């Protein structure tokens, strides 16, 4: 990291103010070259910024930060200029002319990680904070940025060290004055770790759902009213509604917010046997989406005299919505209700065209989302990467407990568990993993 990088830190387009960031060993000289003379560190200074030819580009607030007291841990600076595209383009061109390199996506945060300003979990939290769309996502991401996972890792690591010390004492000093039960002293530490990792793993799915969105699938036969209900819940015409069966051929996803949480509500193709190749593919996608969803709503045509059996993707706790309550009930409605009760579904009888009925369904969905995603504290781990490494560490520790009578084997398992946990915060992450993490960032961060 001997080069000095630059990038716009604000989105392109017109705005009152735009921010351009610089970081690296050439920052001090660069600031003097553009601002005419040096500015005091950590003091916002109004200066006329000029290019290498001396032409004025704009009046800007210039801030300079000296290493290591900066975001990246390097000498760095920010230029707060007027947000017109021409102003920003001229400043970026001036920086390139002076020999700076345009930053790669996430490079500022990667330098912060490599200079010890953030661990890898905190860096992922920064990316999540930038992408946060809902209050729940913001709270969870901020908790990560503030080091919640890193603090948990420190507690886990302390117990690992204690357990490993006892095993190694039994291995390295068998003939010394070491108590015979020294290896047994590792057991309480391992059992506590196993319990804590189980708890962290149980919460990962909640963290992923807060980040990615809680997935709700509308499923049922053609013309049951799924698309009408989707439009009513979304408050807009997101899906085409016609009297022709099979109008919906693909999964239509509508993002929503319920109680501060991101929700993806999906209208799916009507489930039926069909010789139409396109509709058959829609049915296959509908079943796949429903199977992976967090909640399913079986929409039943309450006016029909021939209701299809409940979809096989339904699970206890899902919803059964008997639609078209404004019409006379069909002969088959009673059977459908009995099947819904047998599956332990939450049942509602509504008309998707009645706003008060739709409000009842929205309230029910909100209760499900809050019940599944809320908690006293944000989840410690929030990504599939965290889940994989926690699972690996947990498997090693459970094996260590199983082979405790062989301290050499148990000690090796504890070491491998420690390596897996270290990779969560990036202590020993391989380069390709780091590349993948930081490639998800926007340029300028």
VENZI-V156019 format. One record per backbone hydrogen bond with DSSP energy under -0.5 kcal/mol. CO is the residue of the C=O (numbers start at 0). NH is the residue of the N-H. If there is no record, write none. Layout:
{{CO:NH} {CO:NH}}
This chain:
{{3:100} {4:22} {5:102} {6:20} {14:82} {15:82} {17:80} {18:8} {18:9} {19:78} {20:6} {21:76} {22:4} {23:26} {25:29} {26:30} {27:31} {28:32} {29:33} {30:34} {31:35} {33:49} {39:42} {39:63} {44:46} {44:61} {46:48} {46:59} {48:56} {48:57} {50:53} {54:50} {57:48} {57:59} {59:46} {59:61} {60:79} {61:44} {62:77} {63:41} {64:75} {65:68} {67:69} {74:23} {75:64} {76:21} {77:62} {77:79} {78:19} {78:80} {79:60} {80:17} {83:87} {84:88} {85:89} {86:90} {87:91} {88:92} {89:93} {90:94} {91:95} {92:96} {93:97} {94:99} {95:98} {100:5} {103:106} {105:109} {106:110} {107:111} {108:112} {109:113} {110:114} {111:116} {111:117} {112:115} {118:122} {119:123} {120:124} {121:125} {122:126} {123:127} {124:128} {125:129} {126:130} {127:131} {133:137} {134:138} {135:139} {136:140} {137:141} {138:142} {139:143} {140:144} {141:145} {142:147} {143:146} {146:150} {147:151} {148:152} {149:153} {150:154} {151:155} {152:156} {153:157} {154:158} {155:159} {156:160} {157:161} {158:162} {159:163} {160:164} {161:165} {162:166} {163:167} {164:168} {165:169} {166:170} {167:171} {168:172} {170:173} {172:175} {175:177} {178:181} {180:183} {180:184} {181:184} {182:185} {183:186} {185:189} {186:190} {187:191} {188:192} {189:193} {190:194} {191:195} {192:196} {193:197} {194:198} {195:199} {196:200} {197:201} {198:202} {199:203} {200:203} {200:204} {202:206} {203:207} {204:208} {205:209} {206:210} {207:211} {208:212} {213:215} {213:263} {214:293} {214:294} {215:265} {216:218} {216:296} {217:267} {218:298} {219:270} {220:223} {224:228} {225:229} {226:230} {227:231} {228:232} {229:233} {230:234} {230:235} {235:237} {239:241} {242:244} {243:246} {246:248} {250:252} {251:266} {253:264} {255:262} {257:260} {259:135} {260:257} {261:213} {262:255} {262:264} {263:215} {263:265} {264:253} {265:217} {266:251} {269:271} {275:279} {276:280} {277:281} {278:282} {279:283} {280:284} {281:285} {282:286} {283:287} {284:288} {285:289} {286:290} {287:291} {288:292} {289:292} {294:216} {295:297} {295:318} {296:218} {296:298} {297:299} {297:320} {299:301} {299:322} {300:303} {301:329} {303:331} {310:313} {314:317} {317:345} {318:297} {318:320} {319:321} {319:347} {320:299} {320:322} {321:349} {322:301} {323:326} {329:332} {331:335} {332:336} {333:337} {334:338} {335:339} {336:340} {337:341} {338:342} {339:344} {340:343} {343:316} {344:346} {345:319} {347:321} {347:349} {349:324} {350:353} {352:354} {353:357} {354:358} {355:359} {356:360} {357:361} {358:362} {359:363} {360:364} {361:365} {362:366} {363:367} {364:368} {365:369} {366:370} {367:371} {368:372} {369:373} {382:386} {383:387} {384:388} {385:389} {386:390} {387:391} {388:392} {389:393} {390:394} {391:395} {392:396} {393:397} {394:398} {395:399} {396:400} {397:401} {398:402} {400:403} {402:405} {404:406} {405:408} {405:409} {406:410} {407:411} {408:412} {409:413} {410:414} {411:415} {412:416} {413:417} {414:418} {415:419} {416:420} {417:421} {418:422} {419:423} {420:423} {420:424} {421:425} {421:426} {424:119} {429:432} {429:433} {430:434} {431:435} {432:436} {433:437} {434:438} {435:439} {436:439} {437:440} {441:105} {441:444} {444:108}}
